[in-house]
Amino acid sequence: MGYVAILVFLVACGLFLWIIPEYSIIDYGYASMEKFFSIAPWLLLLLIPAITMRSFADEFRGGTVEWLSTKPLTDMDIILGKYLASLMLIVFALIPTFLYVYTISNLALTPGTLDTGGILGSYIGLFFLAATFSAVGIFCSSLTSNQIVGFLASLFASWLLYSGFEALSQLPAFAEGIDYYLSMVGMSFHYTSISRGIVDSRDVIYFLSVIILFISLTRLSLNRRTWDTARQD
């Protein structure tokens, strides 16, 4: 599933950036990666739940989580192992997109005129997005033994964190100063901030805090399942 998701991600990136006129970099007319970094978060929003949905749901469905718990590993070891494995798979999906930077740089009328600071910041932002979506996906997978339910729950939670609060902030009811603070709760605000090429410590702390929160929630979810199983026995 991971390799299929990576293939779909790269094919979708290629279609959007080079084929579909509305998003095509060639039709855009500027030597910029802006189109890619506006599309990539939404593609990751679909890619990452597909990768993480089996993390714990498959263990629960197959009954192998009990076997895994007998190993000399703590719950945090298991969670971090699955989390880092998912994150590394996503990083491998992003690495081939560096080719776009090289290609666009050579297609420019004046080679080497790309905004390297903005591109580097955007890739850092994408990494933090991927890391946060992965933590959300791992947590949602720990809530159910059904992979589809885990996928849909992860998809909705990731969308809510990325774009939901931004959409809420635009409602007229929140237009009297609360809208700014409400948008700050969403990941889109901090991703856009890092994409400017300035890595602010506040944005980094935000992403790390959300990651730690969902990893901690995953641990609580596993502990609850272990306690319920022990009580039934």
PyMOL commands that set and color helices and strands:
alter all, ss='L'
color gray80, all
select helices_A, chain A and resi 2-19+25-28+34-52+57-62+64-69+75-107+116-141+147-169+172-174+178-185+187-195+201-232
alter helices_A, ss='H'
color red, helices_A
deselect
rebuild
show_as cartoon
